[in-house]
């Protein structure tokens, strides 16, 4: 339960930072999730995005 609570707090922080336009806070939160942001146009689009 404690791990789930921590994951929900991180998720809430990431969503809040995203919608507030706070890039630094979003990057910090995603580092805690061990997720890297992709730069727009940096990678080829997935097959779903091509359609």
C-alpha positions as CSV (number, residue, x, y, z in Angstrom):
1,X,0.0,0.0,0.0
2,X,2.9,2.4,0.8
3,X,4.5,1.8,-2.6
4,X,1.2,2.4,-4.4
5,X,0.7,5.6,-2.4
6,X,4.1,6.9,-3.4
7,X,3.4,6.1,-7.1
8,X,0.1,8.0,-6.9
9,X,1.9,11.0,-5.4
10,X,4.5,11.0,-8.1
11,X,1.8,10.6,-10.8
12,X,-0.2,13.5,-9.3
13,X,2.9,15.7,-9.2
14,X,3.7,14.8,-12.9
15,X,0.2,15.6,-14.0
16,X,0.1,18.9,-12.0
17,X,3.4,20.0,-13.4
18,X,2.4,19.1,-17.0
19,X,-0.8,21.1,-16.9
20,X,0.8,24.0,-15.1
21,X,3.4,24.2,-17.8
22,X,6.2,23.7,-15.3
23,X,8.9,21.9,-17.4
24,X,11.5,21.7,-14.6
25,X,9.1,20.1,-12.1
26,X,7.9,17.7,-14.7
27,X,11.4,16.6,-15.6
28,X,12.3,16.2,-11.9
29,X,9.2,14.0,-11.3
30,X,9.8,11.9,-14.4
31,X,13.4,11.3,-13.2
32,X,11.9,9.8,-10.1
33,X,9.8,7.5,-12.4
34,X,13.0,6.8,-14.4
35,X,11.3,8.2,-17.6
36,X,13.1,10.4,-20.1
37,X,11.2,13.1,-22.0
38,X,11.3,12.9,-25.8
39,X,12.0,16.1,-27.6
40,X,9.3,17.0,-30.1
41,X,10.4,15.7,-33.5
42,X,13.4,13.9,-32.1
43,X,12.3,10.4,-32.9
44,X,10.3,8.9,-35.8
45,X,6.6,8.7,-35.0
46,X,5.2,5.4,-33.9
47,X,2.9,3.5,-36.3
48,X,-0.1,4.8,-34.4
49,X,0.9,8.5,-34.9
50,X,1.5,8.0,-38.6
51,X,-2.1,7.1,-39.3
